[in-house]
Amino acid sequence: MHEAPYLQWALNLLIAQGLMGAFDTLYHHELTVDLPHRRSARLELSIHATRAVLYGLLFAGIAHLAFHGAWAFVVAGVVAVEVLLTLWDFVVEDRSRKLPASERVLHTVLAINGGALFGLYGMQLLQWSALPSALVGIDFGWRGWVLTLLAAGVAASGVRDGLATWRMAHQPTPSNPFSNLAHQRVLVTGGTGFIGEALVAQLLDAGHNVTIWARDPLRAAYLFDGRARCIRSLGALDPTEAFDAVINLAGAPVAGPRWSAHRQQQLLASRIGTTQALADWLAQAQHQPTV
């Protein structure tokens, strides 16, 4: 079979790549950011869908086949496409949203691990390329079956992202309830939450002036493509500033750690503290909002 001794290391790194990628998809893309339901993430999702399906084929192939002759170059080509898609994904992500620190660190580790595993597997492909062209069955034992499970999972993730992209492309644009209002100056807290994000997007699309008070103003600016003014503290607002409406949606996310008395206190404090600070600023504001 002409297997190089480092092939087993490549398989181990590929399993690690699959496990880290699964965590990234479930924790960051699904639970933290909920990419499949963000219209602004449509391009990113389409890249993920294409890359994941290719990864599924690659994982399944590596798990059970040796690629001799010309087939070695076919696999090398697929890997090259994967790398280009990943680089494109990095660019799109940085332009469309602010990645949490954990996601950026994980992406760095994935890139390093991917470089190592494809380098090792590439040396094996180089040896196989000298043989007559053929797809030869190969048994890697438990590693092969683990890679098969990972192949099914990553391919399913790609199909899900592809369906989400298709749904966004064919979904009718919802009517905007704020489009017929006179120009409004609106202050919003909690503008990056589930409800707040949709609300702010509609206000901006309707041409209104929106200021967002957010814990992470840079993330908020990314989220709305720089169309909204984003502040970290109400101290950034002058008492002479005027708002026609103030919408308070602030509060720590309900989804999170298990429910406990401490967790309940955190949720209450995040809402009461913000509301009190907002009331204090409004009390000294020279122009009171209508709503």
Phi and psi in degrees as a GROMACS rama.xvg file:
@    title "Ramachandran Plot"
@    xaxis  label "Phi"
@    yaxis  label "Psi"
@TYPE xy
59.4429  46.7551  HIS-2
-85.2024  132.228  GLU-3
-78.1527  151.252  ALA-4
-62.831  -24.3023  PRO-5
-83.8328  1.38467  TYR-6
-63.8299  -39.233  LEU-7
-62.6983  -36.6262  GLN-8
-64.9566  -39.5356  TRP-9
-61.9119  -40.2328  ALA-10
-65.3345  -41.5736  LEU-11
-61.8013  -42.995  ASN-12
-67.4291  -33.5864  LEU-13
-67.2539  -38.6238  LEU-14
-63.1243  -44.1165  ILE-15
-61.0163  -39.8088  ALA-16
-61.1766  -43.6101  GLN-17
-65.06  -41.517  GLY-18
-67.4978  -43.1811  LEU-19
-65.8729  -39.2132  MET-20
-64.4203  -37.7028  GLY-21
-64.2437  -41.9678  ALA-22
-63.3878  -43.2691  PHE-23
-59.5983  -44.0559  ASP-24
-66.1899  -48.4335  THR-25
-70.9451  -46.9985  LEU-26
-79.2525  -49.4215  TYR-27
-83.8167  -56.3987  HIS-28
-69.8043  -37.2951  HIS-29
-92.2148  -58.1649  GLU-30
-79.8388  -44.506  LEU-31
-80.3051  -47.4  THR-32
-104.89  -25.9688  VAL-33
55.3933  53.5377  ASP-34
-56.0526  -39.6169  LEU-35
-61.7183  -12.0015  PRO-36
-116.006  15.928  HIS-37
-108.173  114.659  ARG-38
-59.2981  -34.19  ARG-39
-68.1411  -14.4942  SER-40
-99.728  16.0904  ALA-41
-60.4205  -44.9972  ARG-42
-65.2942  -43.7248  LEU-43
-59.8306  -41.5223  GLU-44
-64.2616  -39.7981  LEU-45
-64.928  -36.6888  SER-46
-65.8619  -45.2354  ILE-47
-59.3713  -41.4654  HIS-48
-62.2907  -48.1189  ALA-49
-63.5512  -45.9618  THR-50
-65.3557  -40.7701  ARG-51
-66.4973  -41.1139  ALA-52
-64.1812  -42.0651  VAL-53
-63.5517  -40.142  LEU-54
-61.5017  -40.0682  TYR-55
-59.2398  -45.5917  GLY-56
-63.9573  -40.2453  LEU-57
-66.0502  -46.0962  LEU-58
-59.9505  -46.927  PHE-59
-64.4955  -41.1575  ALA-60
-65.4724  -47.1245  GLY-61
-63.7351  -31.6557  ILE-62
-66.5854  -27.9491  ALA-63
-132.844  -3.50682  HIS-64
-131.477  149.334  LEU-65
-106.98  131.821  ALA-66
-101.95  100.05  PHE-67
-94.23  151.293  HIS-68
61.1588  -130.36  GLY-69
-62.5093  -27.1206  ALA-70
-61.7027  -29.6987  TRP-71
-62.1071  -37.5584  ALA-72
-73.7755  -31.2616  PHE-73
-62.4623  -46.947  VAL-74
-63.9201  -41.2699  VAL-75
-60.5689  -37.0323  ALA-76
-65.5351  -40.8285  GLY-77
-62.9039  -42.2384  VAL-78
-61.838  -41.215  VAL-79
-61.9106  -40.9729  ALA-80
-63.34  -41.7384  VAL-81
-58.318  -44.2112  GLU-82
-63.3379  -44.4772  VAL-83
-63.4595  -40.7512  LEU-84
-63.6857  -39.3265  LEU-85
-65.2834  -43.0688  THR-86
-63.362  -41.4233  LEU-87
-62.8735  -40.9863  TRP-88
-61.2235  -41.0652  ASP-89
-58.7277  -44.0104  PHE-90
-64.9953  -45.9873  VAL-91
-64.0389  -42.216  VAL-92
-60.0016  -46.8037  GLU-93
-65.214  -26.8924  ASP-94
-84.6031  -24.0377  ARG-95
-104.862  -24.6392  SER-96
-158.381  157.871  ARG-97
-90.762  115.593  LYS-98
-73.0837  137.281  LEU-99
-63.2337  156.189  PRO-100
-57.8471  -40.4911  ALA-101
-62.8449  -37.1842  SER-102
-70.8618  -39.4727  GLU-103
-66.5358  -41.187  ARG-104
-63.2666  -44.3686  VAL-105
-63.758  -39.1786  LEU-106
-62.624  -37.2901  HIS-107
-64.9849  -44.9085  THR-108
-63.3045  -41.364  VAL-109
-61.1906  -40.5692  LEU-110
-65.4672  -42.3461  ALA-111
-65.3991  -46.9751  ILE-112
-62.9829  -40.3423  ASN-113
-63.3754  -40.8866  GLY-114
-61.6465  -41.3649  GLY-115
-66.5024  -46.8494  ALA-116
-68.714  -40.3133  LEU-117
-71.7824  -28.8411  PHE-118
-65.5101  -45.4528  GLY-119
-65.3693  -44.8861  LEU-120
-68.7511  -31.2711  TYR-121
-62.4278  -36.228  GLY-122
-66.5006  -35.1345  MET-123
-68.3789  -41.1157  GLN-124
-60.8902  -36.5768  LEU-125
-61.7765  -39.7757  LEU-126
-68.445  -43.7402  GLN-127
-64.9351  -29.798  TRP-128
-63.2304  -20.2443  SER-129
-81.742  -7.7338  ALA-130
-91.8954  163.683  LEU-131
-58.991  142.344  PRO-132
-61.4152  125.18  SER-133
-171.726  152.422  ALA-134
-101.201  114.615  LEU-135
-113.148  127.849  VAL-136
-63.65  143.315  GLY-137
-144.395  141.616  ILE-138
-110.806  113.766  ASP-139
-101.935  12.6137  PHE-140
66.6299  -137.121  GLY-141
-62.6039  -31.3607  TRP-142
-61.8246  -39.3107  ARG-143
-62.6086  -39.8393  GLY-144
-74.7005  -34.9069  TRP-145
-63.1223  -43.3881  VAL-146
-64.6531  -32.6078  LEU-147
-65.1099  -43.3859  THR-148
-62.7575  -42.8182  LEU-149
-64.3318  -36.9389  LEU-150
-61.4672  -43.8708  ALA-151
-64.2183  -41.5822  ALA-152
-65.8165  -45.939  GLY-153
-69.8105  -34.5235  VAL-154
-66.8769  -40.3933  ALA-155
-62.8479  -38.8515  ALA-156
-62.921  -39.9376  SER-157
-64.5118  -40.5615  GLY-158
-63.9461  -41.8507  VAL-159
-61.0759  -45.9736  ARG-160
-65.0413  -36.8814  ASP-161
-64.4283  -41.5282  GLY-162
-65.8516  -37.9032  LEU-163
-64.1134  -40.9009  ALA-164
-63.2397  -43.5319  THR-165
-63.3  -41.627  TRP-166
-61.8288  -43.6861  ARG-167
-63.4028  -38.7878  MET-168
-67.9318  -29.5365  ALA-169
-106.659  0.864378  HIS-170
-78.2004  130.763  GLN-171
-65.6965  143.013  PRO-172
-67.8676  121.988  THR-173
-66.6397  150.723  PRO-174
-66.9094  146.598  SER-175
-99.4024  114.955  ASN-176
-69.4964  -11.9519  PRO-177
-102.378  1.42088  PHE-178
-70.4878  -25.8638  SER-179
-97.0939  2.33945  ASN-180
-80.2712  151.528  LEU-181
-63.2312  157.758  ALA-182
-54.4142  128.951  HIS-183
-119.272  145.741  GLN-184
-106.164  116.837  ARG-185
-124.265  132.647  VAL-186
-104.735  125.263  LEU-187
-124.484  131.539  VAL-188
-106.52  148.325  THR-189
72.119  29.6504  GLY-190
-74.6941  -6.96357  GLY-191
-105.569  4.02058  THR-192
-78.9906  -177.629  GLY-193
-58.9906  -48.3588  PHE-194
-79.8064  -42.968  ILE-195
-60.8876  -38.6483  GLY-196
-62.1224  -45.2338  GLU-197
-65.7463  -40.1944  ALA-198
-63.4573  -49.775  LEU-199
-62.6537  -41.1056  VAL-200
-59.5416  -41.9935  ALA-201
-67.8003  -40.6072  GLN-202
-61.8029  -44.2203  LEU-203
-66.7874  -41.7261  LEU-204
-62.6004  -29.5641  ASP-205
-83.777  -1.67626  ALA-206
91.2613  12.2141  GLY-207
-83.768  160.201  HIS-208
-92.3268  119.588  ASN-209
-120.791  131.391  VAL-210
-113.826  128.751  THR-211
-112.4  124.76  ILE-212
-93.2266  113.15  TRP-213
-135.972  151.369  ALA-214
-65.163  -32.5093  ARG-215
-126.99  83.8196  ASP-216
-62.951  -29.4304  PRO-217
-65.9011  -42.929  LEU-218
-62.3967  -40.9201  ARG-219
-63.5933  -40.0981  ALA-220
-63.3267  -41.7571  ALA-221
-60.7435  -44.7312  TYR-222
-60.0946  -36.9319  LEU-223
-109.41  21.7928  PHE-224
55.6349  36.2864  ASP-225
71.8834  11.1719  GLY-226
-83.3912  -18.0428  ARG-227
-109.947  148.801  ALA-228
-79.8683  128.532  ARG-229
-121.888  128.028  CYS-230
-125.644  151.185  ILE-231
-90.764  -27.3547  ARG-232
-140.639  148.89  SER-233
-67.3908  -14.9575  LEU-234
-64.0682  -17.3645  GLY-235
-76.6554  -10.7337  ALA-236
-97.6131  131.648  LEU-237
-79.5658  142.974  ASP-238
-58.1807  -19.6598  PRO-239
-83.4093  -9.46198  THR-240
-66.4916  142.486  GLU-241
-114.296  136.343  ALA-242
-128.047  137.493  PHE-243
-80.1885  -26.4539  ASP-244
-148.33  145.28  ALA-245
-125.04  126.126  VAL-246
-120.901  118.115  ILE-247
-105.654  105.228  ASN-248
-120.65  14.0073  LEU-249
-69.5231  155.914  ALA-250
150.312  147.956  GLY-251
-62.3449  147.681  ALA-252
-59.6815  138.469  PRO-253
-69.2391  -38.9102  VAL-254
-69.2206  130.578  ALA-255
167.541  -143.636  GLY-256
-59.6681  166.258  PRO-257
-58.9101  153.279  ARG-258
-70.7062  133.158  TRP-259
-156.264  171.146  SER-260
-62.2557  -38.1646  ALA-261
-65.53  -41.7477  HIS-262
-63.5387  -42.4306  ARG-263
-61.1176  -41.199  GLN-264
-64.9648  -38.7715  GLN-265
-61.4933  -45.188  GLN-266
-64.0343  -43.1847  LEU-267
-65.2026  -44.4299  LEU-268
-62.9061  -38.5523  ALA-269
-65.3052  -28.5866  SER-270
-89.0591  -44.804  ARG-271
-66.9778  -43.2005  ILE-272
-62.0466  -43.9564  GLY-273
-65.4391  -43.3828  THR-274
-62.8915  -40.6956  THR-275
-66.3355  -42.2593  GLN-276
-63.038  -38.6027  ALA-277
-66.992  -41.4685  LEU-278
-64.1669  -38.747  ALA-279
-64.1805  -40.9092  ASP-280
-67.6152  -41.2594  TRP-281
-63.6773  -32.5259  LEU-282
-64.7172  -29.4253  ALA-283
-102.236  -4.16742  GLN-284
-68.5856  139.197  ALA-285
-78.0515  -22.7345  GLN-286
-120.278  117.651  HIS-287
-87.6118  137.414  GLN-288
-68.5589  153.695  PRO-289
-72.325  -37.6216  THR-290
